[in-house]
Amino acid sequence: MRGTTRCWCGARSAILWQFFFLGNVGVIFCVHTLFTGILMAACIPVTEVLGVLFLHEKFSSEKGVALVLSLWGLASYSYGEYTEAHANKKKVVLSEPQAS
């Protein structure tokens, strides 16, 4: 019974990873490669937290540093994209001719 459970767990894991990478290829095709990198980097803290919660792993200082750095990178990228989009929106509004 134990060997069968491991086989099914491995098969499900392989299938889910295939869907994950297929989704990343779709994001590359439809959006941008940088955005795929950001999504993959955002999965790092989620994986760490889920491992601590469900697999009862120790939350070491290395995991804490990796978690903080990946969240910091995600937040700085998101803020940079927000400010760039806001600046572009202002440029478009200012460059439109006024109807008299």
Gaussian input, Z-matrix of N, CA and C with variables (Angstrom, degrees):
# hf/3-21g

backbone

0 1
 N
 C     1     B1
 C     2     B2     1     A1
 N     3     B3     2     A2     1     D1
 C     4     B4     3     A3     2     D2
 C     5     B5     4     A4     3     D3
 N     6     B6     5     A5     4     D4
 C     7     B7     6     A6     5     D5
 C     8     B8     7     A7     6     D6
 N     9     B9     8     A8     7     D7
 C    10    B10     9     A9     8     D8
 C    11    B11    10    A10     9     D9
 N    12    B12    11    A11    10    D10
 C    13    B13    12    A12    11    D11
 C    14    B14    13    A13    12    D12
 N    15    B15    14    A14    13    D13
 C    16    B16    15    A15    14    D14
 C    17    B17    16    A16    15    D15
 N    18    B18    17    A17    16    D16
 C    19    B19    18    A18    17    D17
 C    20    B20    19    A19    18    D18
 N    21    B21    20    A20    19    D19
 C    22    B22    21    A21    20    D20
 C    23    B23    22    A22    21    D21
 N    24    B24    23    A23    22    D22
 C    25    B25    24    A24    23    D23
 C    26    B26    25    A25    24    D24
 N    27    B27    26    A26    25    D25
 C    28    B28    27    A27    26    D26
 C    29    B29    28    A28    27    D27
 N    30    B30    29    A29    28    D28
 C    31    B31    30    A30    29    D29
 C    32    B32    31    A31    30    D30
 N    33    B33    32    A32    31    D31
 C    34    B34    33    A33    32    D32
 C    35    B35    34    A34    33    D33
 N    36    B36    35    A35    34    D34
 C    37    B37    36    A36    35    D35
 C    38    B38    37    A37    36    D36
 N    39    B39    38    A38    37    D37
 C    40    B40    39    A39    38    D38
 C    41    B41    40    A40    39    D39
 N    42    B42    41    A41    40    D40
 C    43    B43    42    A42    41    D41
 C    44    B44    43    A43    42    D42
 N    45    B45    44    A44    43    D43
 C    46    B46    45    A45    44    D44
 C    47    B47    46    A46    45    D45
 N    48    B48    47    A47    46    D46
 C    49    B49    48    A48    47    D47
 C    50    B50    49    A49    48    D48
 N    51    B51    50    A50    49    D49
 C    52    B52    51    A51    50    D50
 C    53    B53    52    A52    51    D51
 N    54    B54    53    A53    52    D52
 C    55    B55    54    A54    53    D53
 C    56    B56    55    A55    54    D54
 N    57    B57    56    A56    55    D55
 C    58    B58    57    A57    56    D56
 C    59    B59    58    A58    57    D57
 N    60    B60    59    A59    58    D58
 C    61    B61    60    A60    59    D59
 C    62    B62    61    A61    60    D60
 N    63    B63    62    A62    61    D61
 C    64    B64    63    A63    62    D62
 C    65    B65    64    A64    63    D63
 N    66    B66    65    A65    64    D64
 C    67    B67    66    A66    65    D65
 C    68    B68    67    A67    66    D66
 N    69    B69    68    A68    67    D67
 C    70    B70    69    A69    68    D68
 C    71    B71    70    A70    69    D69
 N    72    B72    71    A71    70    D70
 C    73    B73    72    A72    71    D71
 C    74    B74    73    A73    72    D72
 N    75    B75    74    A74    73    D73
 C    76    B76    75    A75    74    D74
 C    77    B77    76    A76    75    D75
 N    78    B78    77    A77    76    D76
 C    79    B79    78    A78    77    D77
 C    80    B80    79    A79    78    D78
 N    81    B81    80    A80    79    D79
 C    82    B82    81    A81    80    D80
 C    83    B83    82    A82    81    D81
 N    84    B84    83    A83    82    D82
 C    85    B85    84    A84    83    D83
 C    86    B86    85    A85    84    D84
 N    87    B87    86    A86    85    D85
 C    88    B88    87    A87    86    D86
 C    89    B89    88    A88    87    D87
 N    90    B90    89    A89    88    D88
 C    91    B91    90    A90    89    D89
 C    92    B92    91    A91    90    D90
 N    93    B93    92    A92    91    D91
 C    94    B94    93    A93    92    D92
 C    95    B95    94    A94    93    D93
 N    96    B96    95    A95    94    D94
 C    97    B97    96    A96    95    D95
 C    98    B98    97    A97    96    D96
 N    99    B99    98    A98    97    D97
 C   100   B100    99    A99    98    D98
 C   101   B101   100   A100    99    D99
 N   102   B102   101   A101   100   D100
 C   103   B103   102   A102   101   D101
 C   104   B104   103   A103   102   D102
 N   105   B105   104   A104   103   D103
 C   106   B106   105   A105   104   D104
 C   107   B107   106   A106   105   D105
 N   108   B108   107   A107   106   D106
 C   109   B109   108   A108   107   D107
 C   110   B110   109   A109   108   D108
 N   111   B111   110   A110   109   D109
 C   112   B112   111   A111   110   D110
 C   113   B113   112   A112   111   D111
 N   114   B114   113   A113   112   D112
 C   115   B115   114   A114   113   D113
 C   116   B116   115   A115   114   D114
 N   117   B117   116   A116   115   D115
 C   118   B118   117   A117   116   D116
 C   119   B119   118   A118   117   D117
 N   120   B120   119   A119   118   D118
 C   121   B121   120   A120   119   D119
 C   122   B122   121   A121   120   D120
 N   123   B123   122   A122   121   D121
 C   124   B124   123   A123   122   D122
 C   125   B125   124   A124   123   D123
 N   126   B126   125   A125   124   D124
 C   127   B127   126   A126   125   D125
 C   128   B128   127   A127   126   D126
 N   129   B129   128   A128   127   D127
 C   130   B130   129   A129   128   D128
 C   131   B131   130   A130   129   D129
 N   132   B132   131   A131   130   D130
 C   133   B133   132   A132   131   D131
 C   134   B134   133   A133   132   D132
 N   135   B135   134   A134   133   D133
 C   136   B136   135   A135   134   D134
 C   137   B137   136   A136   135   D135
 N   138   B138   137   A137   136   D136
 C   139   B139   138   A138   137   D137
 C   140   B140   139   A139   138   D138
 N   141   B141   140   A140   139   D139
 C   142   B142   141   A141   140   D140
 C   143   B143   142   A142   141   D141
 N   144   B144   143   A143   142   D142
 C   145   B145   144   A144   143   D143
 C   146   B146   145   A145   144   D144
 N   147   B147   146   A146   145   D145
 C   148   B148   147   A147   146   D146
 C   149   B149   148   A148   147   D147
 N   150   B150   149   A149   148   D148
 C   151   B151   150   A150   149   D149
 C   152   B152   151   A151   150   D150
 N   153   B153   152   A152   151   D151
 C   154   B154   153   A153   152   D152
 C   155   B155   154   A154   153   D153
 N   156   B156   155   A155   154   D154
 C   157   B157   156   A156   155   D155
 C   158   B158   157   A157   156   D156
 N   159   B159   158   A158   157   D157
 C   160   B160   159   A159   158   D158
 C   161   B161   160   A160   159   D159
 N   162   B162   161   A161   160   D160
 C   163   B163   162   A162   161   D161
 C   164   B164   163   A163   162   D162
 N   165   B165   164   A164   163   D163
 C   166   B166   165   A165   164   D164
 C   167   B167   166   A166   165   D165
 N   168   B168   167   A167   166   D166
 C   169   B169   168   A168   167   D167
 C   170   B170   169   A169   168   D168
 N   171   B171   170   A170   169   D169
 C   172   B172   171   A171   170   D170
 C   173   B173   172   A172   171   D171
 N   174   B174   173   A173   172   D172
 C   175   B175   174   A174   173   D173
 C   176   B176   175   A175   174   D174
 N   177   B177   176   A176   175   D175
 C   178   B178   177   A177   176   D176
 C   179   B179   178   A178   177   D177
 N   180   B180   179   A179   178   D178
 C   181   B181   180   A180   179   D179
 C   182   B182   181   A181   180   D180
 N   183   B183   182   A182   181   D181
 C   184   B184   183   A183   182   D182
 C   185   B185   184   A184   183   D183
 N   186   B186   185   A185   184   D184
 C   187   B187   186   A186   185   D185
 C   188   B188   187   A187   186   D186
 N   189   B189   188   A188   187   D187
 C   190   B190   189   A189   188   D188
 C   191   B191   190   A190   189   D189
 N   192   B192   191   A191   190   D190
 C   193   B193   192   A192   191   D191
 C   194   B194   193   A193   192   D192
 N   195   B195   194   A194   193   D193
 C   196   B196   195   A195   194   D194
 C   197   B197   196   A196   195   D195
 N   198   B198   197   A197   196   D196
 C   199   B199   198   A198   197   D197
 C   200   B200   199   A199   198   D198
 N   201   B201   200   A200   199   D199
 C   202   B202   201   A201   200   D200
 C   203   B203   202   A202   201   D201
 N   204   B204   203   A203   202   D202
 C   205   B205   204   A204   203   D203
 C   206   B206   205   A205   204   D204
 N   207   B207   206   A206   205   D205
 C   208   B208   207   A207   206   D206
 C   209   B209   208   A208   207   D207
 N   210   B210   209   A209   208   D208
 C   211   B211   210   A210   209   D209
 C   212   B212   211   A211   210   D210
 N   213   B213   212   A212   211   D211
 C   214   B214   213   A213   212   D212
 C   215   B215   214   A214   213   D213
 N   216   B216   215   A215   214   D214
 C   217   B217   216   A216   215   D215
 C   218   B218   217   A217   216   D216
 N   219   B219   218   A218   217   D217
 C   220   B220   219   A219   218   D218
 C   221   B221   220   A220   219   D219
 N   222   B222   221   A221   220   D220
 C   223   B223   222   A222   221   D221
 C   224   B224   223   A223   222   D222
 N   225   B225   224   A224   223   D223
 C   226   B226   225   A225   224   D224
 C   227   B227   226   A226   225   D225
 N   228   B228   227   A227   226   D226
 C   229   B229   228   A228   227   D227
 C   230   B230   229   A229   228   D228
 N   231   B231   230   A230   229   D229
 C   232   B232   231   A231   230   D230
 C   233   B233   232   A232   231   D231
 N   234   B234   233   A233   232   D232
 C   235   B235   234   A234   233   D233
 C   236   B236   235   A235   234   D234
 N   237   B237   236   A236   235   D235
 C   238   B238   237   A237   236   D236
 C   239   B239   238   A238   237   D237
 N   240   B240   239   A239   238   D238
 C   241   B241   240   A240   239   D239
 C   242   B242   241   A241   240   D240
 N   243   B243   242   A242   241   D241
 C   244   B244   243   A243   242   D242
 C   245   B245   244   A244   243   D243
 N   246   B246   245   A245   244   D244
 C   247   B247   246   A246   245   D245
 C   248   B248   247   A247   246   D246
 N   249   B249   248   A248   247   D247
 C   250   B250   249   A249   248   D248
 C   251   B251   250   A250   249   D249
 N   252   B252   251   A251   250   D250
 C   253   B253   252   A252   251   D251
 C   254   B254   253   A253   252   D252
 N   255   B255   254   A254   253   D253
 C   256   B256   255   A255   254   D254
 C   257   B257   256   A256   255   D255
 N   258   B258   257   A257   256   D256
 C   259   B259   258   A258   257   D257
 C   260   B260   259   A259   258   D258
 N   261   B261   260   A260   259   D259
 C   262   B262   261   A261   260   D260
 C   263   B263   262   A262   261   D261
 N   264   B264   263   A263   262   D262
 C   265   B265   264   A264   263   D263
 C   266   B266   265   A265   264   D264
 N   267   B267   266   A266   265   D265
 C   268   B268   267   A267   266   D266
 C   269   B269   268   A268   267   D267
 N   270   B270   269   A269   268   D268
 C   271   B271   270   A270   269   D269
 C   272   B272   271   A271   270   D270
 N   273   B273   272   A272   271   D271
 C   274   B274   273   A273   272   D272
 C   275   B275   274   A274   273   D273
 N   276   B276   275   A275   274   D274
 C   277   B277   276   A276   275   D275
 C   278   B278   277   A277   276   D276
 N   279   B279   278   A278   277   D277
 C   280   B280   279   A279   278   D278
 C   281   B281   280   A280   279   D279
 N   282   B282   281   A281   280   D280
 C   283   B283   282   A282   281   D281
 C   284   B284   283   A283   282   D282
 N   285   B285   284   A284   283   D283
 C   286   B286   285   A285   284   D284
 C   287   B287   286   A286   285   D285
 N   288   B288   287   A287   286   D286
 C   289   B289   288   A288   287   D287
 C   290   B290   289   A289   288   D288
 N   291   B291   290   A290   289   D289
 C   292   B292   291   A291   290   D290
 C   293   B293   292   A292   291   D291
 N   294   B294   293   A293   292   D292
 C   295   B295   294   A294   293   D293
 C   296   B296   295   A295   294   D294
 N   297   B297   296   A296   295   D295
 C   298   B298   297   A297   296   D296
 C   299   B299   298   A298   297   D297

   B1=1.4560
   B2=1.5278
   B3=1.3164
   B4=1.4538
   B5=1.5340
   B6=1.3194
   B7=1.4535
   B8=1.5184
   B9=1.3270
   B10=1.4635
   B11=1.5246
   B12=1.3116
   B13=1.4641
   B14=1.5265
   B15=1.3242
   B16=1.4620
   B17=1.5219
   B18=1.3179
   B19=1.4684
   B20=1.5200
   B21=1.3324
   B22=1.4667
   B23=1.5248
   B24=1.3142
   B25=1.4674
   B26=1.5279
   B27=1.3304
   B28=1.4545
   B29=1.5198
   B30=1.3292
   B31=1.4605
   B32=1.5267
   B33=1.3373
   B34=1.4732
   B35=1.5210
   B36=1.3272
   B37=1.4548
   B38=1.5234
   B39=1.3241
   B40=1.4702
   B41=1.5249
   B42=1.3186
   B43=1.4672
   B44=1.5318
   B45=1.3249
   B46=1.4688
   B47=1.5218
   B48=1.3443
   B49=1.4529
   B50=1.5194
   B51=1.3248
   B52=1.4589
   B53=1.5286
   B54=1.3270
   B55=1.4681
   B56=1.5258
   B57=1.3274
   B58=1.4637
   B59=1.5295
   B60=1.3227
   B61=1.4600
   B62=1.5169
   B63=1.3109
   B64=1.4626
   B65=1.5279
   B66=1.3221
   B67=1.4597
   B68=1.5136
   B69=1.3398
   B70=1.4693
   B71=1.5162
   B72=1.3254
   B73=1.4619
   B74=1.5276
   B75=1.3325
   B76=1.4614
   B77=1.5111
   B78=1.3179
   B79=1.4695
   B80=1.5233
   B81=1.3299
   B82=1.4628
   B83=1.5228
   B84=1.3164
   B85=1.4566
   B86=1.5286
   B87=1.3317
   B88=1.4712
   B89=1.5265
   B90=1.3143
   B91=1.4629
   B92=1.5313
   B93=1.3349
   B94=1.4554
   B95=1.5235
   B96=1.3212
   B97=1.4557
   B98=1.5226
   B99=1.3163
   B100=1.4596
   B101=1.5201
   B102=1.3166
   B103=1.4592
   B104=1.5283
   B105=1.3325
   B106=1.4631
   B107=1.5181
   B108=1.3145
   B109=1.4621
   B110=1.5081
   B111=1.3215
   B112=1.4621
   B113=1.5248
   B114=1.3296
   B115=1.4651
   B116=1.5269
   B117=1.3153
   B118=1.4645
   B119=1.5262
   B120=1.3251
   B121=1.4616
   B122=1.5215
   B123=1.3217
   B124=1.4596
   B125=1.5211
   B126=1.3183
   B127=1.4680
   B128=1.5247
   B129=1.3224
   B130=1.4649
   B131=1.5303
   B132=1.3386
   B133=1.4685
   B134=1.5265
   B135=1.3155
   B136=1.4662
   B137=1.5238
   B138=1.3244
   B139=1.4543
   B140=1.5252
   B141=1.3221
   B142=1.4635
   B143=1.5264
   B144=1.3094
   B145=1.4685
   B146=1.5255
   B147=1.3177
   B148=1.4698
   B149=1.5250
   B150=1.3267
   B151=1.4593
   B152=1.5171
   B153=1.3203
   B154=1.4592
   B155=1.5254
   B156=1.3320
   B157=1.4621
   B158=1.5264
   B159=1.3225
   B160=1.4604
   B161=1.5220
   B162=1.3148
   B163=1.4572
   B164=1.5250
   B165=1.3222
   B166=1.4693
   B167=1.5254
   B168=1.3367
   B169=1.4557
   B170=1.5222
   B171=1.3292
   B172=1.4565
   B173=1.5215
   B174=1.3239
   B175=1.4642
   B176=1.5163
   B177=1.3403
   B178=1.4594
   B179=1.5237
   B180=1.3142
   B181=1.4618
   B182=1.5250
   B183=1.3410
   B184=1.4566
   B185=1.5282
   B186=1.3250
   B187=1.4668
   B188=1.5167
   B189=1.3113
   B190=1.4601
   B191=1.5225
   B192=1.3338
   B193=1.4615
   B194=1.5270
   B195=1.3430
   B196=1.4654
   B197=1.5252
   B198=1.3206
   B199=1.4611
   B200=1.5243
   B201=1.3217
   B202=1.4646
   B203=1.5310
   B204=1.3252
   B205=1.4656
   B206=1.5246
   B207=1.3204
   B208=1.4697
   B209=1.5268
   B210=1.3171
   B211=1.4718
   B212=1.5211
   B213=1.3271
   B214=1.4589
   B215=1.5300
   B216=1.3182
   B217=1.4635
   B218=1.5206
   B219=1.3281
   B220=1.4564
   B221=1.5233
   B222=1.3251
   B223=1.4632
   B224=1.5338
   B225=1.3230
   B226=1.4720
   B227=1.5217
   B228=1.3302
   B229=1.4653
   B230=1.5247
   B231=1.3273
   B232=1.4658
   B233=1.5220
   B234=1.3287
   B235=1.4592
   B236=1.5258
   B237=1.3299
   B238=1.4576
   B239=1.5192
   B240=1.3294
   B241=1.4624
   B242=1.5328
   B243=1.3377
   B244=1.4661
   B245=1.5236
   B246=1.3350
   B247=1.4642
   B248=1.5263
   B249=1.3393
   B250=1.4614
   B251=1.5326
   B252=1.3086
   B253=1.4682
   B254=1.5261
   B255=1.3218
   B256=1.4660
   B257=1.5287
   B258=1.3473
   B259=1.4688
   B260=1.5303
   B261=1.3226
   B262=1.4678
   B263=1.5204
   B264=1.3154
   B265=1.4695
   B266=1.5250
   B267=1.3402
   B268=1.4671
   B269=1.5246
   B270=1.3495
   B271=1.4606
   B272=1.5208
   B273=1.3214
   B274=1.4677
   B275=1.5173
   B276=1.3322
   B277=1.4554
   B278=1.5260
   B279=1.3367
   B280=1.4608
   B281=1.5349
   B282=1.3141
   B283=1.4701
   B284=1.5222
   B285=1.3195
   B286=1.4641
   B287=1.5279
   B288=1.3245
   B289=1.4767
   B290=1.5266
   B291=1.3175
   B292=1.4590
   B293=1.5256
   B294=1.3061
   B295=1.4716
   B296=1.5258
   B297=1.3349
   B298=1.4680
   B299=1.4958
   A1=111.09
   A2=115.92
   A3=119.22
   A4=111.54
   A5=117.58
   A6=120.93
   A7=111.98
   A8=117.08
   A9=121.37
   A10=110.53
   A11=116.44
   A12=120.78
   A13=110.75
   A14=116.16
   A15=119.48
   A16=111.29
   A17=116.83
   A18=120.03
   A19=110.73
   A20=116.50
   A21=119.38
   A22=111.37
   A23=116.59
   A24=120.23
   A25=110.05
   A26=117.25
   A27=121.05
   A28=112.24
   A29=116.72
   A30=120.41
   A31=111.06
   A32=116.84
   A33=119.80
   A34=111.19
   A35=116.37
   A36=120.19
   A37=110.85
   A38=117.02
   A39=120.76
   A40=111.28
   A41=117.28
   A42=120.91
   A43=110.53
   A44=116.92
   A45=119.70
   A46=111.53
   A47=117.61
   A48=119.75
   A49=111.23
   A50=117.21
   A51=120.12
   A52=111.00
   A53=116.77
   A54=120.28
   A55=110.75
   A56=116.38
   A57=120.67
   A58=110.42
   A59=117.11
   A60=119.67
   A61=112.18
   A62=118.14
   A63=120.29
   A64=110.14
   A65=116.60
   A66=120.41
   A67=112.07
   A68=116.74
   A69=119.62
   A70=111.50
   A71=116.98
   A72=119.91
   A73=109.78
   A74=117.13
   A75=120.54
   A76=112.35
   A77=116.88
   A78=120.11
   A79=110.11
   A80=117.46
   A81=120.36
   A82=109.80
   A83=116.88
   A84=121.23
   A85=111.67
   A86=117.30
   A87=120.42
   A88=113.59
   A89=118.99
   A90=120.12
   A91=110.03
   A92=116.67
   A93=120.33
   A94=108.85
   A95=116.80
   A96=120.25
   A97=112.07
   A98=116.82
   A99=119.95
   A100=111.07
   A101=116.72
   A102=120.73
   A103=110.56
   A104=117.54
   A105=120.81
   A106=110.38
   A107=116.77
   A108=119.65
   A109=112.77
   A110=115.77
   A111=119.73
   A112=110.51
   A113=117.45
   A114=119.82
   A115=111.57
   A116=116.41
   A117=119.15
   A118=110.97
   A119=116.68
   A120=119.97
   A121=111.28
   A122=117.08
   A123=120.19
   A124=111.27
   A125=117.66
   A126=120.66
   A127=112.28
   A128=117.87
   A129=121.01
   A130=111.52
   A131=120.00
   A132=117.87
   A133=112.69
   A134=117.11
   A135=119.49
   A136=109.45
   A137=117.17
   A138=121.58
   A139=111.10
   A140=116.91
   A141=120.40
   A142=111.52
   A143=116.26
   A144=120.04
   A145=110.71
   A146=117.59
   A147=120.17
   A148=111.53
   A149=117.27
   A150=120.38
   A151=112.28
   A152=116.59
   A153=120.21
   A154=110.49
   A155=116.91
   A156=119.72
   A157=113.36
   A158=117.09
   A159=119.92
   A160=114.31
   A161=118.29
   A162=121.24
   A163=112.32
   A164=117.31
   A165=124.37
   A166=111.65
   A167=116.05
   A168=120.70
   A169=109.31
   A170=115.69
   A171=119.89
   A172=108.60
   A173=116.64
   A174=121.33
   A175=107.27
   A176=115.90
   A177=121.39
   A178=110.65
   A179=114.80
   A180=119.52
   A181=111.02
   A182=117.54
   A183=120.11
   A184=110.75
   A185=116.16
   A186=119.49
   A187=110.93
   A188=116.70
   A189=120.50
   A190=111.77
   A191=116.59
   A192=120.58
   A193=110.13
   A194=117.07
   A195=120.35
   A196=110.83
   A197=116.89
   A198=121.49
   A199=110.73
   A200=117.17
   A201=120.94
   A202=110.94
   A203=117.47
   A204=120.00
   A205=112.17
   A206=117.12
   A207=118.32
   A208=110.98
   A209=117.53
   A210=119.13
   A211=111.57
   A212=116.86
   A213=121.20
   A214=110.18
   A215=117.03
   A216=120.52
   A217=111.69
   A218=117.11
   A219=120.78
   A220=111.26
   A221=116.22
   A222=119.71
   A223=111.25
   A224=117.67
   A225=119.36
   A226=110.72
   A227=117.84
   A228=120.06
   A229=110.57
   A230=116.37
   A231=120.21
   A232=111.25
   A233=117.12
   A234=120.55
   A235=111.03
   A236=116.82
   A237=120.22
   A238=112.40
   A239=116.99
   A240=120.75
   A241=110.73
   A242=116.12
   A243=120.20
   A244=111.13
   A245=116.72
   A246=119.03
   A247=111.42
   A248=117.29
   A249=120.08
   A250=111.03
   A251=117.04
   A252=120.26
   A253=110.61
   A254=117.58
   A255=121.65
   A256=110.42
   A257=117.50
   A258=120.72
   A259=110.62
   A260=117.48
   A261=120.56
   A262=111.28
   A263=116.31
   A264=120.36
   A265=110.54
   A266=116.57
   A267=120.24
   A268=111.00
   A269=116.89
   A270=120.53
   A271=110.94
   A272=116.71
   A273=120.82
   A274=110.14
   A275=117.35
   A276=121.32
   A277=110.71
   A278=117.18
   A279=120.37
   A280=111.91
   A281=117.48
   A282=119.39
   A283=112.99
   A284=119.72
   A285=121.11
   A286=109.33
   A287=116.78
   A288=118.84
   A289=109.79
   A290=114.38
   A291=120.93
   A292=110.04
   A293=117.52
   A294=121.75
   A295=108.84
   A296=117.08
   A297=120.70
   A298=111.56
   D1=-39.35
   D2=-176.27
   D3=-66.50
   D4=-38.81
   D5=178.97
   D6=-66.25
   D7=-37.04
   D8=178.50
   D9=-65.51
   D10=-41.54
   D11=179.26
   D12=-62.71
   D13=-41.92
   D14=178.85
   D15=-64.86
   D16=-39.14
   D17=178.86
   D18=-63.97
   D19=-44.81
   D20=179.25
   D21=-65.00
   D22=-39.30
   D23=178.62
   D24=-64.00
   D25=-43.38
   D26=178.13
   D27=-64.51
   D28=-40.62
   D29=179.30
   D30=-65.42
   D31=-44.44
   D32=178.15
   D33=-63.00
   D34=-40.07
   D35=179.09
   D36=-63.41
   D37=-43.22
   D38=179.22
   D39=-63.81
   D40=-40.99
   D41=179.64
   D42=-65.92
   D43=-43.29
   D44=179.36
   D45=-64.83
   D46=-38.63
   D47=176.72
   D48=-64.17
   D49=-37.29
   D50=177.16
   D51=-62.53
   D52=-43.13
   D53=177.20
   D54=-63.41
   D55=-39.83
   D56=179.97
   D57=-61.40
   D58=-49.27
   D59=-178.53
   D60=-72.14
   D61=-30.93
   D62=174.18
   D63=-64.97
   D64=-39.86
   D65=175.44
   D66=-63.57
   D67=-38.42
   D68=177.24
   D69=-64.41
   D70=-39.63
   D71=177.49
   D72=-64.47
   D73=-38.02
   D74=176.11
   D75=-63.27
   D76=-39.43
   D77=177.67
   D78=-66.72
   D79=-39.63
   D80=177.07
   D81=-61.20
   D82=-44.27
   D83=-177.68
   D84=-67.49
   D85=-40.87
   D86=-173.57
   D87=-91.59
   D88=-30.27
   D89=-173.93
   D90=-117.02
   D91=-89.20
   D92=-175.36
   D93=-164.40
   D94=152.89
   D95=-179.85
   D96=-69.60
   D97=-32.94
   D98=179.08
   D99=-63.23
   D100=-38.70
   D101=179.43
   D102=-65.09
   D103=-36.04
   D104=176.43
   D105=-64.29
   D106=-41.33
   D107=176.52
   D108=-61.43
   D109=-38.69
   D110=178.18
   D111=-67.34
   D112=-41.12
   D113=177.93
   D114=-63.42
   D115=-40.62
   D116=178.26
   D117=-67.08
   D118=-37.36
   D119=177.02
   D120=-68.30
   D121=-29.70
   D122=178.08
   D123=-72.68
   D124=-21.08
   D125=178.31
   D126=-75.32
   D127=-20.58
   D128=-178.54
   D129=-61.30
   D130=-53.16
   D131=-179.70
   D132=-65.66
   D133=-32.39
   D134=179.07
   D135=-64.66
   D136=-43.57
   D137=179.36
   D138=-63.25
   D139=-41.39
   D140=179.72
   D141=-63.76
   D142=-46.27
   D143=-178.27
   D144=-66.36
   D145=-42.15
   D146=178.84
   D147=-65.43
   D148=-35.74
   D149=176.20
   D150=-64.35
   D151=-38.75
   D152=178.32
   D153=-69.89
   D154=-40.86
   D155=-177.34
   D156=-72.61
   D157=-48.33
   D158=-171.78
   D159=-95.00
   D160=-31.72
   D161=-178.53
   D162=-99.24
   D163=-1.72
   D164=177.19
   D165=56.90
   D166=41.66
   D167=174.85
   D168=-76.40
   D169=158.34
   D170=176.09
   D171=-76.16
   D172=138.83
   D173=176.10
   D174=-92.19
   D175=91.53
   D176=-176.04
   D177=-82.37
   D178=172.72
   D179=179.79
   D180=-66.81
   D181=-32.04
   D182=178.13
   D183=-64.57
   D184=-40.47
   D185=177.35
   D186=-66.11
   D187=-37.21
   D188=178.15
   D189=-64.05
   D190=-44.08
   D191=179.29
   D192=-65.26
   D193=-43.44
   D194=178.91
   D195=-63.02
   D196=-39.34
   D197=178.96
   D198=-64.10
   D199=-47.75
   D200=-178.96
   D201=-64.19
   D202=-43.67
   D203=-178.50
   D204=-66.87
   D205=-39.87
   D206=179.93
   D207=-70.08
   D208=-38.22
   D209=176.50
   D210=-68.36
   D211=-36.55
   D212=177.38
   D213=-64.55
   D214=-43.92
   D215=178.28
   D216=-63.26
   D217=-41.85
   D218=178.25
   D219=-64.47
   D220=-42.44
   D221=180.00
   D222=-66.64
   D223=-40.86
   D224=-179.24
   D225=-68.79
   D226=-37.87
   D227=176.52
   D228=-64.23
   D229=-45.13
   D230=-179.64
   D231=-62.42
   D232=-42.44
   D233=179.10
   D234=-65.83
   D235=-40.68
   D236=177.92
   D237=-62.52
   D238=-41.98
   D239=177.24
   D240=-64.91
   D241=-39.21
   D242=179.42
   D243=-64.03
   D244=-46.82
   D245=-178.61
   D246=-67.23
   D247=-36.03
   D248=178.05
   D249=-66.74
   D250=-42.30
   D251=177.95
   D252=-65.45
   D253=-38.66
   D254=178.84
   D255=-65.93
   D256=-40.74
   D257=178.82
   D258=-67.12
   D259=-40.16
   D260=178.21
   D261=-65.44
   D262=-36.05
   D263=178.46
   D264=-65.32
   D265=-40.16
   D266=177.82
   D267=-64.87
   D268=-39.77
   D269=179.23
   D270=-62.57
   D271=-41.09
   D272=-179.07
   D273=-66.23
   D274=-42.27
   D275=-179.84
   D276=-65.81
   D277=-41.20
   D278=-178.46
   D279=-72.76
   D280=-29.47
   D281=-177.45
   D282=-85.09
   D283=-10.68
   D284=179.28
   D285=-72.52
   D286=134.40
   D287=178.06
   D288=-71.83
   D289=143.56
   D290=179.28
   D291=-82.43
   D292=132.09
   D293=177.44
   D294=-80.92
   D295=130.15
   D296=-178.52
   D297=-104.39

